[in-house]
Amino acid sequence: MKIAMIRAYDALQEANLGSRLILQIHDELVVEIAPGEEKQAIALVKDAMEHAVTMAVPFGRIDGHRFRLAIGGPLIRSVG
């Protein structure tokens, strides 16, 4: 998870995006996505998460994907 987090952070920085990692909870990353950067930020974070390490054992899939993505409103409103 730490490798994926570092790679996702680096990818967002190298792309000069306004989107940023703001929180890690267990095996989840919370990303603040700047307006208009949704597709690019999602692609960068997805790639970082899926290619952080190579495993000899098949990685689990959820709904045909290696991870689940959810986009919500402001965090303060989502949790509050």
N, CA, C and O atoms as a printed pandas DataFrame, in Angstrom:
     atom_number atom_name residue_name chain_id  residue_number  x_coord  y_coord  z_coord
0              1         N          MET        A               1    0.827   -1.188    0.000
1              2        CA          MET        A               1    0.000    0.000    0.000
2              3         C          MET        A               1    0.871    1.251    0.000
3              4         O          MET        A               1    0.571    2.227   -0.689
4              5         N          LYS        A               2    1.946    1.216    0.773
5              6        CA          LYS        A               2    2.814    2.398    0.824
6              7         C          LYS        A               2    3.469    2.672   -0.521
7              8         O          LYS        A               2    3.630    3.826   -0.918
8              9         N          ILE        A               3    3.849    1.598   -1.227
9             10        CA          ILE        A               3    4.442    1.778   -2.555
10            11         C          ILE        A               3    3.420    2.417   -3.492
11            12         O          ILE        A               3    3.749    3.345   -4.230
12            13         N          ALA        A               4    2.196    1.931   -3.465
13            14        CA          ALA        A               4    1.139    2.489   -4.318
14            15         C          ALA        A               4    0.882    3.950   -3.964
15            16         O          ALA        A               4    0.698    4.782   -4.852
16            17         N          MET        A               5    0.870    4.261   -2.679
17            18        CA          MET        A               5    0.622    5.629   -2.243
18            19         C          MET        A               5    1.724    6.564   -2.733
19            20         O          MET        A               5    1.440    7.656   -3.223
20            21         N          ILE        A               6    2.965    6.143   -2.605
21            22        CA          ILE        A               6    4.091    6.964   -3.052
22            23         C          ILE        A               6    4.040    7.146   -4.567
23            24         O          ILE        A               6    4.263    8.247   -5.068
24            25         N          ARG        A               7    3.751    6.083   -5.287
25            26        CA          ARG        A               7    3.678    6.180   -6.751
26            27         C          ARG        A               7    2.516    7.055   -7.202
27            28         O          ARG        A               7    2.654    7.812   -8.163
28            29         N          ALA        A               8    1.388    6.967   -6.534
29            30        CA          ALA        A               8    0.240    7.815   -6.879
30            31         C          ALA        A               8    0.573    9.282   -6.611
31            32         O          ALA        A               8    0.276   10.151   -7.432
32            33         N          TYR        A               9    1.182    9.551   -5.475
33            34        CA          TYR        A               9    1.582   10.924   -5.130
34            35         C          TYR        A               9    2.550   11.471   -6.186
35            36         O          TYR        A               9    2.368   12.576   -6.699
36            37         N          ASP        A              10    3.576   10.681   -6.498
37            38        CA          ASP        A              10    4.571   11.103   -7.489
38            39         C          ASP        A              10    3.934   11.345   -8.856
39            40         O          ASP        A              10    4.265   12.322   -9.527
40            41         N          ALA        A              11    3.031   10.473   -9.272
41            42        CA          ALA        A              11    2.390   10.609  -10.580
42            43         C          ALA        A              11    1.569   11.894  -10.662
43            44         O          ALA        A              11    1.601   12.591  -11.677
44            45         N          LEU        A              12    0.834   12.207   -9.596
45            46        CA          LEU        A              12    0.044   13.445   -9.579
46            47         C          LEU        A              12    0.950   14.672   -9.624
47            48         O          LEU        A              12    0.647   15.646  -10.312
48            49         N          GLN        A              13    2.067   14.624   -8.887
49            50        CA          GLN        A              13    3.022   15.737   -8.873
50            51         C          GLN        A              13    3.677   15.922  -10.242
51            52         O          GLN        A              13    3.770   17.042  -10.743
52            53         N          GLU        A              14    4.131   14.822  -10.844
53            54        CA          GLU        A              14    4.822   14.892  -12.134
54            55         C          GLU        A              14    3.905   15.387  -13.249
55            56         O          GLU        A              14    4.373   15.991  -14.214
56            57         N          ALA        A              15    2.612   15.139  -13.123
57            58        CA          ALA        A              15    1.645   15.595  -14.124
58            59         C          ALA        A              15    1.224   17.042  -13.877
59            60         O          ALA        A              15    0.422   17.597  -14.628
60            61         N          ASN        A              16    1.770   17.651  -12.819
61            62        CA          ASN        A              16    1.445   19.046  -12.458
62            63         C          ASN        A              16   -0.058   19.268  -12.281
63            64         O          ASN        A              16   -0.606   20.278  -12.722
64            65         N          LEU        A              17   -0.709   18.310  -11.630
65            66        CA          LEU        A              17   -2.145   18.428  -11.383
66            67         C          LEU        A              17   -2.401   19.125  -10.047
67            68         O          LEU        A              17   -1.550   19.129   -9.157
68            69         N          GLY        A              18   -3.568   19.702   -9.931
69            70        CA          GLY        A              18   -3.980   20.295   -8.660
70            71         C          GLY        A              18   -4.570   19.252   -7.724
71            72         O          GLY        A              18   -4.766   19.520   -6.538
72            73         N          SER        A              19   -4.854   18.068   -8.247
73            74        CA          SER        A              19   -5.386   16.975   -7.431
74            75         C          SER        A              19   -4.293   16.478   -6.496
75            76         O          SER        A              19   -3.108   16.528   -6.826
76            77         N          ARG        A              20   -4.709   15.993   -5.312
77            78        CA          ARG        A              20   -3.707   15.553   -4.346
78            79         C          ARG        A              20   -4.246   14.471   -3.431
79            80         O          ARG        A              20   -5.444   14.389   -3.162
80            81         N          LEU        A              21   -3.323   13.644   -2.962
81            82        CA          LEU        A              21   -3.675   12.642   -1.954
82            83         C          LEU        A              21   -3.867   13.375   -0.634
83            84         O          LEU        A              21   -3.045   14.208   -0.251
84            85         N          ILE        A              22   -4.954   13.061    0.056
85            86        CA          ILE        A              22   -5.151   13.728    1.338
86            87         C          ILE        A              22   -5.242   12.760    2.514
87            88         O          ILE        A              22   -5.107   13.171    3.667
88            89         N          LEU        A              23   -5.472   11.469    2.230
89            90        CA          LEU        A              23   -5.669   10.558    3.345
90            91         C          LEU        A              23   -5.513    9.110    2.894
91            92         O          LEU        A              23   -5.917    8.742    1.791
92            93         N          GLN        A              24   -4.923    8.298    3.761
93            94        CA          GLN        A              24   -4.887    6.852    3.553
94            95         C          GLN        A              24   -5.569    6.217    4.748
95            96         O          GLN        A              24   -5.246    6.524    5.895
96            97         N          ILE        A              25   -6.511    5.332    4.476
97            98        CA          ILE        A              25   -7.205    4.590    5.526
98            99         C          ILE        A              25   -7.103    3.116    5.163
99           100         O          ILE        A              25   -7.722    2.663    4.200
100          101         N          HIS        A              26   -6.319    2.370    5.935
101          102        CA          HIS        A              26   -6.081    0.950    5.677
102          103         C          HIS        A              26   -5.615    0.750    4.240
103          104         O          HIS        A              26   -4.494    1.129    3.900
104          105         N          ASP        A              27   -6.452    0.165    3.394
105          106        CA          ASP        A              27   -6.052   -0.093    2.009
106          107         C          ASP        A              27   -6.748    0.851    1.031
107          108         O          ASP        A              27   -6.945    0.512   -0.136
108          109         N          GLU        A              28   -7.114    2.026    1.511
109          110        CA          GLU        A              28   -7.814    2.997    0.667
110          111         C          GLU        A              28   -7.053    4.311    0.612
111          112         O          GLU        A              28   -6.422    4.720    1.587
112          113         N          LEU        A              29   -7.120    4.963   -0.536
113          114        CA          LEU        A              29   -6.566    6.298   -0.684
114          115         C          LEU        A              29   -7.722    7.255   -0.932
115          116         O          LEU        A              29   -8.622    6.961   -1.718
116          117         N          VAL        A              30   -7.694    8.393   -0.263
117          118        CA          VAL        A              30   -8.666    9.450   -0.506
118          119         C          VAL        A              30   -7.924   10.537   -1.267
119          120         O          VAL        A              30   -6.897   11.041   -0.814
120          121         N          VAL        A              31   -8.460   10.892   -2.434
121          122        CA          VAL        A              31   -7.816   11.865   -3.307
122          123         C          VAL        A              31   -8.754   13.049   -3.495
123          124         O          VAL        A              31   -9.929   12.878   -3.820
124          125         N          GLU        A              32   -8.226   14.247   -3.288
125          126        CA          GLU        A              32   -8.980   15.455   -3.602
126          127         C          GLU        A              32   -8.706   15.750   -5.075
127          128         O          GLU        A              32   -7.573   16.048   -5.455
128          129         N          ILE        A              33   -9.745   15.665   -5.895
129          130        CA          ILE        A              33   -9.579   15.833   -7.335
130          131         C          ILE        A              33  -10.026   17.233   -7.730
131          132         O          ILE        A              33  -11.162   17.639   -7.482
132          133         N          ALA        A              34   -9.103   17.959   -8.349
133          134        CA          ALA        A              34   -9.395   19.315   -8.803
134          135         C          ALA        A              34  -10.388   19.268   -9.965
135          136         O          ALA        A              34  -10.379   18.317  -10.747
136          137         N          PRO        A              35  -11.235   20.275  -10.081
137          138        CA          PRO        A              35  -12.209   20.314  -11.183
138          139         C          PRO        A              35  -11.515   20.176  -12.542
139          140         O          PRO        A              35  -10.497   20.815  -12.807
140          141         N          GLY        A              36  -12.091   19.330  -13.386
141          142        CA          GLY        A              36  -11.568   19.125  -14.723
142          143         C          GLY        A              36  -10.429   18.118  -14.816
143          144         O          GLY        A              36   -9.956   17.825  -15.914
144          145         N          GLU        A              37   -9.982   17.585  -13.682
145          146        CA          GLU        A              37   -8.872   16.636  -13.671
146          147         C          GLU        A              37   -9.313   15.205  -13.377
147          148         O          GLU        A              37   -8.474   14.332  -13.158
148          149         N          GLU        A              38  -10.607   14.963  -13.372
149          150        CA          GLU        A              38  -11.131   13.672  -12.965
150          151         C          GLU        A              38  -10.509   12.511  -13.742
151          152         O          GLU        A              38   -9.963   11.586  -13.140
152          153         N          LYS        A              39  -10.588   12.555  -15.066
153          154        CA          LYS        A              39  -10.110   11.429  -15.877
154          155         C          LYS        A              39   -8.613   11.201  -15.711
155          156         O          LYS        A              39   -8.171   10.065  -15.536
156          157         N          GLN        A              40   -7.836   12.272  -15.766
157          158        CA          GLN        A              40   -6.384   12.123  -15.679
158          159         C          GLN        A              40   -5.961   11.650  -14.285
159          160         O          GLN        A              40   -5.124   10.755  -14.166
160          161         N          ALA        A              41   -6.528   12.239  -13.239
161          162        CA          ALA        A              41   -6.164   11.854  -11.871
162          163         C          ALA        A              41   -6.557   10.405  -11.595
163          164         O          ALA        A              41   -5.791    9.656  -10.988
164          165         N          ILE        A              42   -7.742   10.014  -12.036
165          166        CA          ILE        A              42   -8.197    8.635  -11.825
166          167         C          ILE        A              42   -7.271    7.664  -12.542
167          168         O          ILE        A              42   -6.888    6.642  -11.973
168          169         N          ALA        A              43   -6.908    7.966  -13.777
169          170        CA          ALA        A              43   -6.026    7.079  -14.541
170          171         C          ALA        A              43   -4.667    6.936  -13.861
171          172         O          ALA        A              43   -4.123    5.834  -13.798
172          173         N          LEU        A              44   -4.116    8.032  -13.353
173          174        CA          LEU        A              44   -2.808    7.982  -12.698
174          175         C          LEU        A              44   -2.848    7.183  -11.399
175          176         O          LEU        A              44   -1.963    6.366  -11.142
176          177         N          VAL        A              45   -3.872    7.418  -10.579
177          178        CA          VAL        A              45   -3.989    6.704   -9.306
178          179         C          VAL        A              45   -4.285    5.229   -9.557
179          180         O          VAL        A              45   -3.725    4.363   -8.885
180          181         N          LYS        A              46   -5.151    4.938  -10.508
181          182        CA          LYS        A              46   -5.479    3.545  -10.854
182          183         C          LYS        A              46   -4.216    2.804  -11.279
183          184         O          LYS        A              46   -3.964    1.691  -10.818
184          185         N          ASP        A              47   -3.426    3.415  -12.154
185          186        CA          ASP        A              47   -2.194    2.778  -12.620
186          187         C          ASP        A              47   -1.229    2.547  -11.458
187          188         O          ASP        A              47   -0.619    1.482  -11.358
188          189         N          ALA        A              48   -1.092    3.530  -10.592
189          190        CA          ALA        A              48   -0.191    3.390   -9.439
190          191         C          ALA        A              48   -0.638    2.265   -8.514
191          192         O          ALA        A              48    0.191    1.511   -8.003
192          193         N          MET        A              49   -1.940    2.151   -8.300
193          194        CA          MET        A              49   -2.468    1.116   -7.408
194          195         C          MET        A              49   -2.321   -0.277   -8.030
195          196         O          MET        A              49   -1.952   -1.229   -7.343
196          197         N          GLU        A              50   -2.608   -0.393   -9.327
197          198        CA          GLU        A              50   -2.577   -1.704   -9.961
198          199         C          GLU        A              50   -1.169   -2.211  -10.245
199          200         O          GLU        A              50   -0.964   -3.418  -10.365
200          201         N          HIS        A              51   -0.203   -1.315  -10.354
201          202        CA          HIS        A              51    1.142   -1.723  -10.733
202          203         C          HIS        A              51    2.181   -1.447   -9.646
203          204         O          HIS        A              51    3.372   -1.341   -9.942
204          205         N          ALA        A              52    1.750   -1.331   -8.418
205          206        CA          ALA        A              52    2.681   -1.065   -7.322
206          207         C          ALA        A              52    3.664   -2.217   -7.136
207          208         O          ALA        A              52    4.857   -1.993   -6.929
208          209         N          VAL        A              53    3.173   -3.427   -7.210
209          210        CA          VAL        A              53    4.022   -4.617   -7.061
210          211         C          VAL        A              53    3.522   -5.703   -8.007
211          212         O          VAL        A              53    2.365   -5.698   -8.427
212          213         N          THR        A              54    4.406   -6.622   -8.332
213          214        CA          THR        A              54    4.033   -7.784   -9.127
214          215         C          THR        A              54    3.923   -8.966   -8.173
215          216         O          THR        A              54    4.854   -9.266   -7.425
216          217         N          MET        A              55    2.782   -9.627   -8.210
217          218        CA          MET        A              55    2.551  -10.741   -7.303
218          219         C          MET        A              55    2.525  -12.050   -8.081
219          220         O          MET        A              55    2.028  -12.104   -9.206
220          221         N          ALA        A              56    3.058  -13.096   -7.479
221          222        CA          ALA        A              56    3.048  -14.418   -8.105
222          223         C          ALA        A              56    1.669  -15.063   -7.977
223          224         O          ALA        A              56    1.351  -16.012   -8.694
224          225         N          VAL        A              57    0.865  -14.549   -7.071
225          226        CA          VAL        A              57   -0.471  -15.079   -6.816
226          227         C          VAL        A              57   -1.481  -14.128   -7.458
227          228         O          VAL        A              57   -1.299  -12.913   -7.380
228          229         N          PRO        A              58   -2.545  -14.644   -8.092
229          230        CA          PRO        A              58   -3.535  -13.752   -8.699
230          231         C          PRO        A              58   -4.110  -12.779   -7.672
231          232         O          PRO        A              58   -4.447  -13.161   -6.551
232          233         N          PHE        A              59   -4.212  -11.533   -8.074
233          234        CA          PHE        A              59   -4.753  -10.478   -7.211
234          235         C          PHE        A              59   -6.265  -10.497   -7.307
235          236         O          PHE        A              59   -6.806  -10.638   -8.404
236          237         N          GLY        A              60   -6.955  -10.360   -6.203
237          238        CA          GLY        A              60   -8.414  -10.400   -6.181
238          239         C          GLY        A              60   -9.050   -9.311   -7.018
239          240         O          GLY        A              60   -8.476   -8.239   -7.208
240          241         N          ARG        A              61  -10.233   -9.597   -7.514
241          242        CA          ARG        A              61  -10.949   -8.623   -8.334
242          243         C          ARG        A              61  -12.328   -8.384   -7.735
243          244         O          ARG        A              61  -12.941   -9.276   -7.149
244          245         N          ILE        A              62  -12.796   -7.148   -7.900
245          246        CA          ILE        A              62  -14.129   -6.768   -7.463
246          247         C          ILE        A              62  -14.863   -6.277   -8.708
247          248         O          ILE        A              62  -14.415   -5.322   -9.343
248          249         N          ASP        A              63  -15.949   -6.890   -9.061
249          250        CA          ASP        A              63  -16.718   -6.494  -10.237
250          251         C          ASP        A              63  -15.851   -6.440  -11.490
251          252         O          ASP        A              63  -16.040   -5.560  -12.330
252          253         N          GLY        A              64  -14.904   -7.366  -11.630
253          254        CA          GLY        A              64  -14.049   -7.403  -12.806
254          255         C          GLY        A              64  -12.882   -6.439  -12.768
255          256         O          GLY        A              64  -12.091   -6.384  -13.710
256          257         N          HIS        A              65  -12.766   -5.677  -11.692
257          258        CA          HIS        A              65  -11.679   -4.710  -11.564
258          259         C          HIS        A              65  -10.822   -5.061  -10.355
259          260         O          HIS        A              65  -11.268   -5.777   -9.458
260          261         N          ARG        A              66   -9.604   -4.561  -10.333
261          262        CA          ARG        A              66   -8.709   -4.848   -9.222
262          263         C          ARG        A              66   -8.989   -3.982   -8.009
263          264         O          ARG        A              66   -8.530   -4.288   -6.909
264          265         N          PHE        A              67   -9.721   -2.929   -8.192
265          266        CA          PHE        A              67  -10.061   -2.084   -7.061
266          267         C          PHE        A              67  -11.408   -1.426   -7.324
267          268         O          PHE        A              67  -11.926   -1.478   -8.440
268          269         N          ARG        A              68  -11.953   -0.824   -6.324
269          270        CA          ARG        A              68  -13.238   -0.138   -6.445
270          271         C          ARG        A              68  -12.997    1.354   -6.339
271          272         O          ARG        A              68  -12.254    1.811   -5.470
272          273         N          LEU        A              69  -13.618    2.103   -7.213
273          274        CA          LEU        A              69  -13.473    3.550   -7.259
274          275         C          LEU        A              69  -14.806    4.183   -6.930
275          276         O          LEU        A              69  -15.844    3.781   -7.456
276          277         N          ALA        A              70  -14.775    5.171   -6.061
277          278        CA          ALA        A              70  -15.991    5.913   -5.754
278          279         C          ALA        A              70  -15.653    7.395   -5.756
279          280         O          ALA        A              70  -14.617    7.805   -5.233
280          281         N          ILE        A              71  -16.515    8.180   -6.336
281          282        CA          ILE        A              71  -16.331    9.626   -6.371
282          283         C          ILE        A              71  -17.485   10.241   -5.605
283          284         O          ILE        A              71  -18.649    9.944   -5.875
284          285         N          GLY        A              72  -17.162   11.095   -4.653
285          286        CA          GLY        A              72  -18.185   11.723   -3.846
286          287         C          GLY        A              72  -17.993   13.213   -3.778
287          288         O          GLY        A              72  -17.127   13.780   -4.444
288          289         N          GLY        A              73  -18.804   13.833   -2.970
289          290        CA          GLY        A              73  -18.723   15.276   -2.788
290          291         C          GLY        A              73  -17.618   15.617   -1.793
291          292         O          GLY        A              73  -16.748   14.794   -1.509
292          293         N          PRO        A              74  -17.663   16.821   -1.276
293          294        CA          PRO        A              74  -16.666   17.230   -0.294
294          295         C          PRO        A              74  -16.618   16.259    0.890
295          296         O          PRO        A              74  -17.651   15.806    1.383
296          297         N          LEU        A              75  -15.397   15.950    1.332
297          298        CA          LEU        A              75  -15.217   14.982    2.402
298          299         C          LEU        A              75  -15.971   15.378    3.656
299          300         O          LEU        A              75  -16.589   14.523    4.291
300          301         N          ILE        A              76  -15.941   16.618    4.023
301          302        CA          ILE        A              76  -16.600   17.069    5.260
302          303         C          ILE        A              76  -18.100   16.772    5.190
303          304         O          ILE        A              76  -18.708   16.425    6.201
304          305         N          ARG        A              77  -18.691   16.905    4.017
305          306        CA          ARG        A              77  -20.110   16.610    3.855
306          307         C          ARG        A              77  -20.347   15.114    3.804
307          308         O          ARG        A              77  -21.385   14.637    4.262
308          309         N          SER        A              78  -19.402   14.364    3.253
309          310        CA          SER        A              78  -19.558   12.916    3.114
310          311         C          SER        A              78  -19.521   12.200    4.449
311          312         O          SER        A              78  -20.251   11.231    4.661
312          313         N          VAL        A              79  -18.674   12.672    5.349
313          314        CA          VAL        A              79  -18.524   11.977    6.632
314          315         C          VAL        A              79  -19.396   12.568    7.706
315          316         O          VAL        A              79  -19.771   11.885    8.659
316          317         N          GLY        A              80  -19.713   13.810    7.560
317          318        CA          GLY        A              80  -20.399   14.535    8.614
318          319         C          GLY        A              80  -21.818   14.184    8.755
319          320         O          GLY        A              80  -22.507   14.732    9.615
